């Protein structure tokens, strides 16, 4: 009897499919474990950006209120 051909294995082209499957499951596990932390970081970043935006908005409006020059709708004197 002949033995099974060497090409008929669970890892064609030298790719260990079982290891690749475990690797994908491990990456998914890490994503699930760290997703609450990533969401919290995202919320903090959004809060910070909104605070910066409103601060800049208030500064611009204060400058417009203190401007003594009369300007037209295009901002020209």
ABEGO torsion letter per residue (X at the ends): XBBBBAABBABBGGBBAAAAAAAAAAAAAAAAAAAAAAAAAAAAAAAAAAAAAAAAAAAAAAAAAABABBBBAAGBX
